[in-house]
């Protein structure tokens, strides 16, 4: 399995945007703006700018507004972001963007760096970020252009490097730049990135990256802490006990780590509600598998893992969600992960209940199997692994 790393970061940036109260494509727009400014400045390699834009907010744990306008939260998300970024196969330039993308040119930023003490790539991404968060994407961008340009000009040599401001002002003369932002059209970037600069990933590298994103996913709620990593460990055990191939075990582990990536778009208060959900809240919860599939579908070569990850709430009789798939449409590994997800949730400790022991959890699953909702063959495979 060979995957395009830029595509993967681009897809995962959608998940990060979901965690910022559904400010969708903020990261891509930031990367696009930074890429275009880098071109204007004559950068020979603009890939780092795009990658930096895609993951600049990887350390964000609250909403976009909180993390961009509350000074203590700004510093914390940069520090946490750098910690996470150290585990990604990215350049030092990109890691520095994550660390320093809120520094001000005049030295008034969170770390007090001034002028060219701030990596130039971080300066560019900071300005791109500050521009995008001021765009109202529900209104025509042409009606905002003058105000946005004035904001950048007014902060030349204070917030922003004057040379970068001038590059932006040259870029801002082009209608296409604004229209691309209006309609989230980033094809310009992909067309102009040289193919030989793309990093391609083997499946083992994807597993390492998936572990990192599972950490972000599971941190969304203290109620589900380690759920994704726990499920991955369970799938490894099931695979080994049932003689699955090495490649298939890796696919199941990756699908487990990413199956709830769409939950980054579900409000924490719903995830952590100890009582029964209202119909409206349950409908919100159900959307997470839709977002999981949407995010993973952005990456060519990830189609099988996407199906396994995104189908974990489907039922054999078509009563599951989000697509209402039936047994004929669900692979054996789709069914195994669905069983494992329920088993893992039943056996986990939660603040409001104790986890079930393996026998009790299997008894509950057996009822669902007998009702024709879950796979009997998959149930036997799971049972062999945990008893």
Beta strands, then each sheet from edge to edge (+ up, - down):
strand 1: 3-4
strand 2: 200-201
sheet 1: 1+ 2-
end
